[in-house]
Amino acid sequence: MSNSDFYIQNMIETSLEQEDFSQIIILLDSLPSKNIRRALYLLSKIFPNKIEITENEFKFIKCILSNNKFIVVQSISDFLRAISILNFNDLQKQDISDLIFQNLNILSKNCDFELNILITKLIEPNKFFMQVEKFKNNLDDYSRKYLLDFIFYEKEYLENGFNEDEINDFIKLLSYPR
């Protein structure tokens, strides 16, 4: 680990101990874009360190997931993997789901498996297509392909809320959006 990694990790750990999440955001935001990738990876190794989170920790997660400067880096997948262990309440699940789908065009380029895990944890199978429907007009070709792959790989999850004909209809909708 480099000296800058030690410095960043120490700053993150200190801020987490003090529950001063704004300092972590300031730190991440002040880094050159090439260093954000490493910093998010380091953050993901130590946060979260529990399954239940406070409202401030939830706001911190939302801040990370809503900042384009953070979600464009490859290590956002590490962050998604890290937060997928959390027990979110229903309102938090909806907020995070909305953020994921609002940013699906970006997130789907750097995440697949980690994003799949988080989506299946956040969204009830019978509500998945409603979530996609809500954001379908904002999807680019890459995110449509991601969703088609999601349907293929997570078919068992979706079958808990939909029959095969409904799933196939949705595949057609995503395949031929116009």
N, CA, C and O atoms as a DFTB+ gen file, in Angstrom:
712 C
 N C O
     1  1       0.846      -1.172       0.000
     2  2       0.000       0.000       0.000
     3  2       0.894       1.240       0.000
     4  3       1.860       1.326       0.759
     5  1       0.561       2.179      -0.851
     6  2       1.360       3.394      -0.968
     7  2       1.080       4.352       0.196
     8  3       0.124       4.181       0.952
     9  1       1.936       5.351       0.312
    10  2       1.741       6.359       1.364
    11  2       0.411       7.091       1.183
    12  3      -0.280       7.388       2.158
    13  1       0.061       7.375      -0.059
    14  2      -1.212       8.077      -0.270
    15  2      -2.391       7.181       0.120
    16  3      -3.403       7.677       0.618
    17  1      -2.269       5.844      -0.106
    18  2      -3.310       4.914       0.332
    19  2      -3.447       4.927       1.854
    20  3      -4.558       4.943       2.383
    21  1      -2.324       4.921       2.544
    22  2      -2.364       4.974       4.007
    23  2      -3.026       6.261       4.483
    24  3      -3.835       6.248       5.411
    25  1      -2.679       7.362       3.845
    26  2      -3.257       8.647       4.213
    27  2      -4.771       8.631       3.992
    28  3      -5.536       9.020       4.875
    29  1      -5.201       8.178       2.804
    30  2      -6.628       8.145       2.477
    31  2      -7.375       7.205       3.417
    32  3      -8.437       7.550       3.935
    33  1      -6.819       6.023       3.635
    34  2      -7.480       5.067       4.522
    35  2      -7.575       5.606       5.939
    36  3      -8.599       5.433       6.600
    37  1      -6.520       6.257       6.414
    38  2      -6.537       6.846       7.754
    39  2      -7.595       7.944       7.858
    40  3      -8.312       8.032       8.855
    41  1      -7.685       8.779       6.823
    42  2      -8.698       9.847       6.825
    43  2     -10.110       9.244       6.843
    44  3     -10.981       9.717       7.573
    45  1     -10.325       8.217       6.049
    46  2     -11.637       7.576       5.997
    47  2     -11.962       6.935       7.340
    48  3     -13.066       7.111       7.855
    49  1     -11.020       6.196       7.911
    50  2     -11.259       5.533       9.195
    51  2     -11.564       6.540      10.288
    52  3     -12.484       6.343      11.082
    53  1     -10.793       7.618      10.331
    54  2     -11.013       8.659      11.339
    55  2     -12.395       9.282      11.176
    56  3     -13.110       9.481      12.158
    57  1     -12.764       9.584       9.955
    58  2     -14.087      10.182       9.690
    59  2     -15.206       9.213      10.040
    60  3     -16.235       9.627      10.573
    61  1     -15.018       7.917       9.744
    62  2     -16.036       6.925      10.085
    63  2     -16.196       6.795      11.596
    64  3     -17.315       6.698      12.099
    65  1     -15.083       6.793      12.312
    66  2     -15.142       6.709      13.776
    67  2     -15.895       7.893      14.364
    68  3     -16.627       7.746      15.343
    69  1     -15.716       9.056      13.773
    70  2     -16.380      10.262      14.247
    71  2     -17.766      10.444      13.613
    72  3     -18.469      11.413      13.899
    73  1     -18.141       9.500      12.753
    74  2     -19.389       9.572      12.002
    75  2     -19.521      10.912      11.275
    76  3     -20.597      11.506      11.204
    77  1     -18.393      11.358      10.745
    78  2     -18.352      12.607       9.992
    79  2     -18.250      12.262       8.503
    80  3     -17.178      12.343       7.903
    81  1     -19.383      11.878       7.926
    82  2     -19.416      11.416       6.541
    83  2     -19.162      12.543       5.556
    84  3     -18.705      12.306       4.438
    85  1     -19.456      13.758       5.964
    86  2     -19.196      14.890       5.072
    87  2     -17.701      15.024       4.795
    88  3     -17.312      15.448       3.707
    89  1     -16.867      14.671       5.757
    90  2     -15.418      14.736       5.541
    91  2     -14.963      13.717       4.500
    92  3     -14.037      13.979       3.732
    93  1     -15.607      12.569       4.476
    94  2     -15.258      11.561       3.469
    95  2     -15.648      12.064       2.084
    96  3     -14.897      11.901       1.123
    97  1     -16.813      12.668       1.989
    98  2     -17.251      13.220       0.704
    99  2     -16.297      14.325       0.258
   100  3     -15.908      14.380      -0.909
   101  1     -15.926      15.191       1.172
   102  2     -14.986      16.269       0.848
   103  2     -13.659      15.681       0.387
   104  3     -13.078      16.148      -0.593
   105  1     -13.177      14.658       1.091
   106  2     -11.929      14.003       0.708
   107  2     -12.036      13.414      -0.699
   108  3     -11.183      13.669      -1.549
   109  1     -13.083      12.629      -0.940
   110  2     -13.255      12.008      -2.255
   111  2     -13.382      13.057      -3.349
   112  3     -12.803      12.930      -4.427
   113  1     -14.145      14.087      -3.050
   114  2     -14.380      15.136      -4.044
   115  2     -13.122      15.935      -4.350
   116  3     -12.982      16.478      -5.446
   117  1     -12.213      16.008      -3.393
   118  2     -10.985      16.785      -3.591
   119  2      -9.911      16.011      -4.349
   120  3      -8.933      16.594      -4.816
   121  1     -10.092      14.707      -4.469
   122  2      -9.086      13.883      -5.138
   123  2      -9.172      14.045      -6.651
   124  3     -10.245      14.269      -7.210
   125  1      -8.016      13.926      -7.300
   126  2      -8.065      13.866      -8.770
   127  2      -8.849      12.619      -9.180
   128  3      -8.834      11.615      -8.467
   129  1      -9.521      12.678     -10.305
   130  2     -10.408      11.580     -10.712
   131  2      -9.695      10.234     -10.751
   132  3     -10.310       9.206     -10.468
   133  1      -8.416      10.219     -11.095
   134  2      -7.698       8.936     -11.151
   135  2      -7.513       8.321      -9.756
   136  3      -7.328       7.109      -9.642
   137  1      -7.562       9.129      -8.708
   138  2      -7.392       8.615      -7.346
   139  2      -8.710       8.236      -6.676
   140  3      -8.713       7.547      -5.656
   141  1      -9.822       8.680      -7.241
   142  2     -11.126       8.350      -6.659
   143  2     -11.353       6.846      -6.717
   144  3     -11.904       6.265      -5.783
   145  1     -10.934       6.216      -7.802
   146  2     -11.096       4.770      -7.950
   147  2     -10.460       4.031      -6.780
   148  3     -11.077       3.144      -6.190
   149  1      -9.252       4.390      -6.451
   150  2      -8.540       3.729      -5.347
   151  2      -9.199       4.064      -4.008
   152  3      -9.346       3.190      -3.153
   153  1      -9.588       5.302      -3.829
   154  2     -10.203       5.721      -2.564
   155  2     -11.533       5.001      -2.335
   156  3     -11.822       4.590      -1.211
   157  1     -12.343       4.842      -3.377
   158  2     -13.603       4.119      -3.218
   159  2     -13.354       2.652      -2.882
   160  3     -14.089       2.046      -2.102
   161  1     -12.311       2.097      -3.478
   162  2     -11.940       0.716      -3.138
   163  2     -11.565       0.619      -1.655
   164  3     -12.015      -0.289      -0.957
   165  1     -10.748       1.550      -1.182
   166  2     -10.343       1.548       0.233
   167  2     -11.553       1.754       1.142
   168  3     -11.678       1.089       2.170
   169  1     -12.431       2.661       0.771
   170  2     -13.654       2.891       1.546
   171  2     -14.466       1.601       1.633
   172  3     -14.973       1.247       2.698
   173  1     -14.584       0.910       0.517
   174  2     -15.398      -0.308       0.464
   175  2     -14.836      -1.440       1.313
   176  3     -15.570      -2.348       1.705
   177  1     -13.557      -1.391       1.595
   178  2     -12.950      -2.409       2.462
   179  2     -13.332      -2.209       3.924
   180  3     -13.340      -3.168       4.696
   181  1     -13.651      -0.965       4.318
   182  2     -13.913      -0.695       5.732
   183  2     -15.331      -0.198       6.021
   184  3     -15.734      -0.126       7.182
   185  1     -16.084       0.141       4.987
   186  2     -17.459       0.606       5.175
   187  2     -18.364      -0.207       4.283
   188  3     -18.021      -0.426       3.121
   189  1     -19.477      -0.657       4.755
   190  2     -19.954      -0.585       6.133
   191  2     -19.326      -1.684       6.979
   192  3     -18.872      -2.703       6.460
   193  1     -19.310      -1.464       8.258
   194  2     -18.736      -2.461       9.173
   195  2     -19.819      -3.082      10.057
   196  3     -19.527      -3.698      11.083
   197  1     -21.061      -2.909       9.640
   198  2     -22.202      -3.487      10.361
   199  2     -23.352      -3.650       9.363
   200  3     -23.280      -3.159       8.236
   201  1     -24.395      -4.333       9.781
   202  2     -25.503      -4.613       8.869
   203  2     -26.598      -3.553       8.958
   204  3     -27.235      -3.236       7.954
   205  1     -26.819      -3.010      10.141
   206  2     -27.809      -1.945      10.338
   207  2     -27.087      -0.606      10.262
   208  3     -25.991      -0.459      10.804
   209  1     -27.689       0.362       9.600
   210  2     -27.036       1.659       9.441
   211  2     -27.899       2.777      10.014
   212  3     -29.114       2.648      10.164
   213  1     -27.231       3.864      10.323
   214  2     -27.918       5.053      10.828
   215  2     -28.438       5.866       9.646
   216  3     -28.113       5.592       8.491
   217  1     -29.246       6.861       9.959
   218  2     -29.762       7.739       8.909
   219  2     -28.626       8.518       8.249
   220  3     -28.671       8.759       7.043
   221  1     -27.617       8.914       9.009
   222  2     -26.465       9.622       8.435
   223  2     -25.674       8.725       7.490
   224  3     -25.200       9.180       6.449
   225  1     -25.533       7.466       7.846
   226  2     -24.834       6.527       6.966
   227  2     -25.632       6.324       5.678
   228  3     -25.059       6.208       4.595
   229  1     -26.949       6.283       5.807
   230  2     -27.782       6.145       4.618
   231  2     -27.637       7.370       3.713
   232  3     -27.518       7.228       2.496
   233  1     -27.645       8.556       4.290
   234  2     -27.454       9.777       3.497
   235  2     -26.095       9.764       2.803
   236  3     -25.971      10.223       1.668
   237  1     -25.091       9.245       3.475
   238  2     -23.760       9.122       2.895
   239  2     -23.786       8.194       1.673
   240  3     -23.210       8.516       0.634
   241  1     -24.444       7.063       1.800
   242  2     -24.564       6.116       0.688
   243  2     -25.277       6.786      -0.489
   244  3     -24.850       6.661      -1.637
   245  1     -26.357       7.492      -0.194
   246  2     -27.088       8.194      -1.251
   247  2     -26.203       9.240      -1.925
   248  3     -26.263       9.419      -3.142
   249  1     -25.402       9.914      -1.151
   250  2     -24.511      10.932      -1.707
   251  2     -23.504      10.296      -2.673
   252  3     -23.249      10.833      -3.751
   253  1     -22.945       9.173      -2.288
   254  2     -21.991       8.473      -3.163
   255  2     -22.693       8.057      -4.458
   256  3     -22.170       8.271      -5.552
   257  1     -23.879       7.463      -4.325
   258  2     -24.582       6.929      -5.500
   259  2     -25.216       7.997      -6.390
   260  3     -25.659       7.697      -7.499
   261  1     -25.259       9.217      -5.918
   262  2     -25.854      10.277      -6.728
   263  2     -24.808      11.212      -7.335
   264  3     -25.156      12.147      -8.056
   265  1     -23.544      10.967      -7.052
   266  2     -22.482      11.840      -7.552
   267  2     -21.813      11.184      -8.763
   268  3     -21.168      10.143      -8.640
   269  1     -21.975      11.802      -9.923
   270  2     -21.397      11.246     -11.150
   271  2     -19.887      11.066     -11.072
   272  3     -19.335      10.153     -11.685
   273  1     -19.233      11.919     -10.334
   274  2     -17.778      11.820     -10.200
   275  2     -17.379      10.502      -9.526
   276  3     -16.304       9.965      -9.792
   277  1     -18.241       9.990      -8.661
   278  2     -17.949       8.744      -7.947
   279  2     -18.452       7.516      -8.693
   280  3     -17.787       6.480      -8.698
   281  1     -19.618       7.620      -9.322
   282  2     -20.205       6.412      -9.915
   283  2     -19.588       6.044     -11.270
   284  3     -19.830       4.950     -11.779
   285  1     -18.803       6.934     -11.850
   286  2     -18.175       6.606     -13.138
   287  2     -16.925       5.748     -12.982
   288  3     -16.452       5.163     -13.956
   289  1     -16.389       5.667     -11.776
   290  2     -15.146       4.908     -11.602
   291  2     -15.445       3.417     -11.442
   292  3     -16.500       3.021     -10.948
   293  1     -14.499       2.625     -11.869
   294  2     -14.689       1.177     -11.872
   295  2     -14.936       0.606     -10.474
   296  3     -15.683      -0.361     -10.325
   297  1     -14.322       1.189      -9.465
   298  2     -14.454       0.638      -8.111
   299  2     -15.802       0.928      -7.467
   300  3     -16.024       0.558      -6.314
   301  1     -16.708       1.585      -8.194
   302  2     -18.062       1.716      -7.654
   303  2     -18.653       0.326      -7.457
   304  3     -19.526       0.136      -6.610
   305  1     -18.186      -0.636      -8.226
   306  2     -18.663      -2.017      -8.058
   307  2     -18.283      -2.554      -6.680
   308  3     -19.050      -3.302      -6.074
   309  1     -17.109      -2.179      -6.184
   310  2     -16.711      -2.591      -4.830
   311  2     -17.637      -1.977      -3.789
   312  3     -18.008      -2.626      -2.811
   313  1     -18.003      -0.726      -4.008
   314  2     -18.908      -0.041      -3.082
   315  2     -20.295      -0.699      -3.101
   316  3     -20.904      -0.900      -2.051
   317  1     -20.784      -1.028      -4.290
   318  2     -22.082      -1.703      -4.386
   319  2     -22.045      -3.055      -3.692
   320  3     -22.991      -3.433      -3.002
   321  1     -20.951      -3.779      -3.877
   322  2     -20.811      -5.077      -3.202
   323  2     -20.821      -4.883      -1.691
   324  3     -21.447      -5.655      -0.965
   325  1     -20.132      -3.857      -1.224
   326  2     -20.048      -3.603       0.218
   327  2     -21.412      -3.258       0.807
   328  3     -21.759      -3.751       1.880
   329  1     -22.183      -2.428       0.131
   330  2     -23.475      -2.017       0.708
   331  2     -24.557      -3.074       0.509
   332  3     -25.625      -2.982       1.114
   333  1     -24.301      -4.061      -0.319
   334  2     -25.324      -5.080      -0.550
   335  2     -25.564      -5.956       0.687
   336  3     -26.537      -6.709       0.728
   337  1     -24.695      -5.865       1.683
   338  2     -24.893      -6.639       2.917
   339  2     -25.832      -5.940       3.894
   340  3     -26.256      -6.537       4.883
   341  1     -26.156      -4.679       3.621
   342  2     -26.934      -3.888       4.566
   343  2     -28.408      -4.261       4.572
   344  3     -28.963      -4.689       3.560
   345  1     -29.026      -4.092       5.726
   346  2     -30.474      -4.259       5.866
   347  2     -31.114      -2.887       5.747
   348  3     -31.136      -2.118       6.708
   349  1     -31.634      -2.585       4.570
   350  2     -32.316      -1.319       4.345
   351  2     -33.792      -1.473       4.690
   352  3     -34.368      -2.546       4.510
   353  1     -34.404      -0.399       5.186
   354  2     -35.857      -0.435       5.375
   355  2     -36.520      -0.193       4.017
   356  3     -35.828       0.079       3.036
   357  1     -37.830      -0.288       3.951
   358  2     -38.535      -0.195       2.665
   359  2     -38.332       1.149       1.976
   360  3     -38.140       1.199       0.761
   361  1     -38.373       2.229       2.733
   362  2     -38.168       3.552       2.142
   363  2     -36.744       3.697       1.611
   364  3     -36.534       4.243       0.528
   365  1     -35.772       3.209       2.373
   366  2     -34.382       3.256       1.931
   367  2     -34.184       2.411       0.670
   368  3     -33.477       2.814      -0.254
   369  1     -34.814       1.241       0.646
   370  2     -34.726       0.384      -0.546
   371  2     -35.232       1.127      -1.771
   372  3     -34.614       1.075      -2.834
   373  1     -36.363       1.824      -1.621
   374  2     -36.920       2.557      -2.757
   375  2     -35.995       3.683      -3.190
   376  3     -35.786       3.887      -4.386
   377  1     -35.443       4.414      -2.237
   378  2     -34.517       5.514      -2.559
   379  2     -33.282       5.007      -3.305
   380  3     -32.881       5.581      -4.318
   381  1     -32.689       3.938      -2.800
   382  2     -31.491       3.390      -3.443
   383  2     -31.845       2.818      -4.813
   384  3     -31.096       3.006      -5.771
   385  1     -32.968       2.127      -4.915
   386  2     -33.410       1.590      -6.211
   387  2     -33.585       2.706      -7.230
   388  3     -33.142       2.589      -8.373
   389  1     -34.228       3.780      -6.813
   390  2     -34.423       4.912      -7.718
   391  2     -33.082       5.494      -8.162
   392  3     -32.905       5.809      -9.339
   393  1     -32.147       5.638      -7.239
   394  2     -30.824       6.146      -7.598
   395  2     -30.119       5.220      -8.585
   396  3     -29.497       5.679      -9.543
   397  1     -30.220       3.931      -8.347
   398  2     -29.587       2.960      -9.246
   399  2     -30.171       3.093     -10.651
   400  3     -29.430       3.135     -11.633
   401  1     -31.489       3.158     -10.743
   402  2     -32.107       3.222     -12.066
   403  2     -31.938       4.591     -12.718
   404  3     -31.880       4.678     -13.944
   405  1     -31.859       5.645     -11.942
   406  2     -31.579       6.965     -12.511
   407  2     -30.186       6.995     -13.130
   408  3     -29.944       7.695     -14.113
   409  1     -29.276       6.226     -12.539
   410  2     -27.885       6.214     -12.980
   411  2     -27.487       4.912     -13.667
   412  3     -26.302       4.607     -13.799
   413  1     -28.469       4.160     -14.096
   414  2     -28.187       2.856     -14.693
   415  2     -27.317       2.962     -15.936
   416  3     -26.505       2.074     -16.195
   417  1     -27.472       4.031     -16.709
   418  2     -26.648       4.198     -17.908
   419  2     -25.164       4.255     -17.566
   420  3     -24.326       3.829     -18.362
   421  1     -24.838       4.773     -16.398
   422  2     -23.435       4.855     -15.957
   423  2     -23.042       3.590     -15.197
   424  3     -22.019       2.975     -15.498
   425  1     -23.846       3.207     -14.222
   426  2     -23.508       2.061     -13.371
   427  2     -23.380       0.759     -14.150
   428  3     -22.526      -0.070     -13.836
   429  1     -24.208       0.576     -15.148
   430  2     -24.188      -0.688     -15.887
   431  2     -22.917      -0.866     -16.709
   432  3     -22.639      -1.968     -17.181
   433  1     -22.149       0.189     -16.886
   434  2     -20.892       0.078     -17.626
   435  2     -19.765      -0.478     -16.763
   436  3     -18.828      -1.085     -17.281
   437  1     -19.849      -0.277     -15.454
   438  2     -18.777      -0.724     -14.557
   439  2     -19.188      -1.848     -13.618
   440  3     -18.352      -2.398     -12.901
   441  1     -20.450      -2.185     -13.619
   442  2     -20.940      -3.191     -12.675
   443  2     -21.886      -4.118     -13.406
   444  3     -22.640      -3.691     -14.281
   445  1     -21.845      -5.353     -13.055
   446  2     -22.910      -6.249     -13.500
   447  2     -23.279      -7.171     -12.350
   448  3     -24.374      -7.065     -11.799
   449  1     -22.393      -8.062     -11.986
   450  2     -22.691      -9.001     -10.910
   451  2     -23.065      -8.273      -9.619
   452  3     -24.062      -8.614      -8.983
   453  1     -22.277      -7.281      -9.232
   454  2     -22.524      -6.534      -7.998
   455  2     -23.843      -5.783      -8.064
   456  3     -24.579      -5.704      -7.080
   457  1     -24.128      -5.240      -9.222
   458  2     -25.383      -4.525      -9.417
   459  2     -26.562      -5.494      -9.375
   460  3     -27.604      -5.179      -8.800
   461  1     -26.403      -6.655      -9.974
   462  2     -27.447      -7.689      -9.915
   463  2     -27.765      -8.054      -8.469
   464  3     -28.930      -8.124      -8.079
   465  1     -26.732      -8.284      -7.689
   466  2     -26.927      -8.672      -6.288
   467  2     -27.691      -7.587      -5.533
   468  3     -28.637      -7.876      -4.800
   469  1     -27.277      -6.353      -5.718
   470  2     -27.934      -5.256      -5.004
   471  2     -29.388      -5.088      -5.462
   472  3     -30.276      -4.883      -4.634
   473  1     -29.631      -5.170      -6.742
   474  2     -31.001      -5.029      -7.247
   475  2     -31.892      -6.132      -6.691
   476  3     -33.012      -5.860      -6.256
   477  1     -31.412      -7.371      -6.699
   478  2     -32.249      -8.469      -6.197
   479  2     -32.502      -8.341      -4.703
   480  3     -33.502      -8.849      -4.195
   481  1     -31.606      -7.668      -3.998
   482  2     -31.811      -7.461      -2.565
   483  2     -32.787      -6.309      -2.297
   484  3     -33.546      -6.347      -1.328
   485  1     -32.763      -5.304      -3.143
   486  2     -33.559      -4.098      -2.918
   487  2     -34.987      -4.180      -3.440
   488  3     -35.907      -3.633      -2.831
   489  1     -35.173      -4.856      -4.554
   490  2     -36.456      -4.808      -5.249
   491  2     -37.125      -6.176      -5.194
   492  3     -36.528      -7.193      -5.547
   493  1     -38.378      -6.178      -4.744
   494  2     -39.165      -7.412      -4.760
   495  2     -39.352      -7.830      -6.215
   496  3     -39.550      -6.975      -7.078
   497  1     -39.292      -9.120      -6.500
   498  2     -39.424      -9.561      -7.895
   499  2     -40.666      -9.008      -8.595
   500  3     -40.594      -8.630      -9.764
   501  1     -41.796      -8.957      -7.902
   502  2     -43.028      -8.482      -8.536
   503  2     -43.030      -6.973      -8.793
   504  3     -43.943      -6.466      -9.446
   505  1     -42.034      -6.251      -8.296
   506  2     -41.938      -4.806      -8.509
   507  2     -40.802      -4.426      -9.456
   508  3     -40.645      -3.254      -9.800
   509  1     -40.016      -5.408      -9.875
   510  2     -38.859      -5.117     -10.722
   511  2     -39.258      -4.425     -12.021
   512  3     -38.693      -3.387     -12.364
   513  1     -40.215      -4.979     -12.739
   514  2     -40.587      -4.407     -14.024
   515  2     -41.235      -3.035     -13.868
   516  3     -41.103      -2.188     -14.751
   517  1     -41.934      -2.804     -12.756
   518  2     -42.483      -1.470     -12.499
   519  2     -41.353      -0.466     -12.344
   520  3     -41.460       0.670     -12.806
   521  1     -40.271      -0.881     -11.695
   522  2     -39.114      -0.004     -11.514
   523  2     -38.473       0.305     -12.876
   524  3     -38.126       1.451     -13.160
   525  1     -38.325      -0.709     -13.695
   526  2     -37.765      -0.498     -15.028
   527  2     -38.695       0.400     -15.846
   528  3     -38.237       1.310     -16.537
   529  1     -39.975       0.146     -15.767
   530  2     -40.967       0.924     -16.504
   531  2     -40.877       2.412     -16.151
   532  3     -41.029       3.274     -17.016
   533  1     -40.631       2.696     -14.887
   534  2     -40.544       4.078     -14.410
   535  2     -39.401       4.843     -15.089
   536  3     -39.497       6.052     -15.298
   537  1     -38.316       4.127     -15.431
   538  2     -37.126       4.786     -15.974
   539  2     -36.820       4.400     -17.417
   540  3     -35.768       4.771     -17.939
   541  1     -37.715       3.663     -18.072
   542  2     -37.410       3.091     -19.392
   543  2     -37.087       4.135     -20.450
   544  3     -36.310       3.852     -21.362
   545  1     -37.652       5.325     -20.360
   546  2     -37.383       6.350     -21.372
   547  2     -35.994       6.963     -21.247
   548  3     -35.531       7.644     -22.162
   549  1     -35.332       6.730     -20.130
   550  2     -33.989       7.280     -19.917
   551  2     -32.885       6.254     -20.156
   552  3     -31.709       6.559     -19.955
   553  1     -33.239       5.066     -20.575
   554  2     -32.252       4.006     -20.743
   555  2     -31.547       4.123     -22.094
   556  3     -32.186       4.315     -23.129
   557  1     -30.221       4.004     -22.064
   558  2     -29.489       3.952     -23.327
   559  2     -29.352       2.487     -23.751
   560  3     -29.809       1.585     -23.049
   561  1     -28.729       2.264     -24.886
   562  2     -28.599       0.896     -25.411
   563  2     -27.820      -0.006     -24.456
   564  3     -28.152      -1.179     -24.285
   565  1     -26.781       0.556     -23.838
   566  2     -25.958      -0.251     -22.935
   567  2     -26.760      -0.703     -21.704
   568  3     -26.659      -1.857     -21.288
   569  1     -27.535       0.186     -21.140
   570  2     -28.319      -0.186     -19.958
   571  2     -29.466      -1.129     -20.332
   572  3     -29.851      -1.980     -19.530
   573  1     -30.010      -0.985     -21.534
   574  2     -31.010      -1.955     -22.005
   575  2     -30.390      -3.339     -22.117
   576  3     -30.993      -4.336     -21.720
   577  1     -29.174      -3.392     -22.664
   578  2     -28.475      -4.678     -22.767
   579  2     -28.209      -5.239     -21.366
   580  3     -28.365      -6.437     -21.129
   581  1     -27.807      -4.366     -20.447
   582  2     -27.592      -4.817     -19.071
   583  2     -28.879      -5.442     -18.520
   584  3     -28.839      -6.525     -17.934
   585  1     -30.009      -4.771     -18.703
   586  2     -31.275      -5.284     -18.177
   587  2     -31.672      -6.606     -18.841
   588  3     -32.211      -7.495     -18.182
   589  1     -31.408      -6.731     -20.128
   590  2     -31.676      -8.011     -20.801
   591  2     -30.803      -9.116     -20.216
   592  3     -31.272     -10.231     -19.989
   593  1     -29.538      -8.801     -19.975
   594  2     -28.640      -9.772     -19.324
   595  2     -29.133     -10.095     -17.916
   596  3     -29.114     -11.248     -17.486
   597  1     -29.573      -9.057     -17.206
   598  2     -30.104      -9.255     -15.858
   599  2     -31.262     -10.253     -15.896
   600  3     -31.315     -11.184     -15.092
   601  1     -32.180     -10.051     -16.827
   602  2     -33.339     -10.944     -16.947
   603  2     -32.879     -12.369     -17.233
   604  3     -33.433     -13.322     -16.686
   605  1     -31.876     -12.516     -18.082
   606  2     -31.356     -13.846     -18.404
   607  2     -30.715     -14.500     -17.172
   608  3     -31.022     -15.647     -16.844
   609  1     -29.828     -13.770     -16.496
   610  2     -29.086     -14.352     -15.369
   611  2     -29.906     -14.464     -14.092
   612  3     -29.645     -15.339     -13.266
   613  1     -30.880     -13.604     -13.921
   614  2     -31.684     -13.585     -12.697
   615  2     -33.119     -14.055     -12.958
   616  3     -34.056     -13.636     -12.278
   617  1     -33.267     -14.909     -13.930
   618  2     -34.611     -15.376     -14.309
   619  2     -35.318     -16.057     -13.140
   620  3     -36.523     -15.884     -12.958
   621  1     -34.586     -16.818     -12.360
   622  2     -35.190     -17.498     -11.211
   623  2     -35.776     -16.485     -10.222
   624  3     -36.869     -16.683      -9.691
   625  1     -35.042     -15.413      -9.987
   626  2     -35.525     -14.326      -9.118
   627  2     -36.818     -13.742      -9.685
   628  3     -37.787     -13.548      -8.950
   629  1     -36.838     -13.462     -10.992
   630  2     -38.009     -12.851     -11.613
   631  2     -39.203     -13.796     -11.653
   632  3     -40.349     -13.351     -11.591
   633  1     -38.945     -15.087     -11.757
   634  2     -40.032     -16.058     -11.801
   635  2     -40.804     -16.120     -10.484
   636  3     -41.891     -16.695     -10.424
   637  1     -40.243     -15.529      -9.432
   638  2     -40.966     -15.438      -8.164
   639  2     -42.053     -14.360      -8.202
   640  3     -42.865     -14.269      -7.282
   641  1     -42.072     -13.546      -9.256
   642  2     -43.080     -12.494      -9.350
   643  2     -43.819     -12.459     -10.676
   644  3     -44.839     -11.782     -10.801
   645  1     -43.306     -13.194     -11.681
   646  2     -43.883     -13.121     -13.014
   647  2     -43.897     -14.491     -13.662
   648  3     -43.084     -15.358     -13.341
   649  1     -44.837     -14.672     -14.582
   650  2     -44.818     -15.911     -15.352
   651  2     -43.930     -15.715     -16.587
   652  3     -43.502     -14.598     -16.878
   653  1     -43.667     -16.773     -17.287
   654  2     -42.732     -16.723     -18.419
   655  2     -43.215     -15.800     -19.536
   656  3     -42.403     -15.120     -20.165
   657  1     -44.501     -15.765     -19.789
   658  2     -45.033     -14.884     -20.841
   659  2     -44.800     -13.411     -20.497
   660  3     -44.446     -12.619     -21.370
   661  1     -44.997     -13.046     -19.231
   662  2     -44.765     -11.663     -18.805
   663  2     -43.288     -11.295     -18.938
   664  3     -42.954     -10.191     -19.369
   665  1     -42.423     -12.210     -18.570
   666  2     -40.984     -11.972     -18.704
   667  2     -40.625     -11.808     -20.178
   668  3     -39.865     -10.906     -20.530
   669  1     -41.157     -12.662     -21.035
   670  2     -40.875     -12.568     -22.468
   671  2     -41.410     -11.270     -23.068
   672  3     -40.769     -10.686     -23.942
   673  1     -42.563     -10.818     -22.615
   674  2     -43.098      -9.535     -23.085
   675  2     -42.164      -8.390     -22.708
   676  3     -41.954      -7.463     -23.491
   677  1     -41.616      -8.462     -21.519
   678  2     -40.706      -7.409     -21.085
   679  2     -39.395      -7.459     -21.862
   680  3     -38.809      -6.419     -22.162
   681  1     -38.939      -8.647     -22.184
   682  2     -37.733      -8.795     -23.017
   683  2     -37.976      -8.122     -24.368
   684  3     -37.100      -7.419     -24.871
   685  1     -39.144      -8.328     -24.955
   686  2     -39.487      -7.697     -26.238
   687  2     -39.503      -6.183     -26.097
   688  3     -38.995      -5.470     -26.962
   689  1     -40.081      -5.693     -25.015
   690  2     -40.137      -4.246     -24.788
   691  2     -38.724      -3.646     -24.713
   692  3     -38.465      -2.588     -25.287
   693  1     -37.830      -4.317     -24.013
   694  2     -36.456      -3.818     -23.894
   695  2     -35.680      -3.988     -25.199
   696  3     -34.823      -3.169     -25.531
   697  1     -35.983      -5.049     -25.928
   698  2     -35.262      -5.318     -27.173
   699  2     -35.676      -4.371     -28.303
   700  3     -34.860      -4.002     -29.148
   701  1     -36.941      -3.987     -28.304
   702  2     -37.482      -3.114     -29.355
   703  2     -38.207      -1.960     -28.707
   704  3     -39.437      -1.920     -28.713
   705  1     -37.461      -1.010     -28.142
   706  2     -38.064       0.042     -27.332
   707  2     -38.925       1.042     -28.102
   708  3     -39.767       1.705     -27.498
   709  1     -38.747       1.166     -29.369
   710  2     -39.461       2.233     -30.085
   711  2     -40.550       1.689     -30.942
   712  3     -41.247       2.452     -31.611
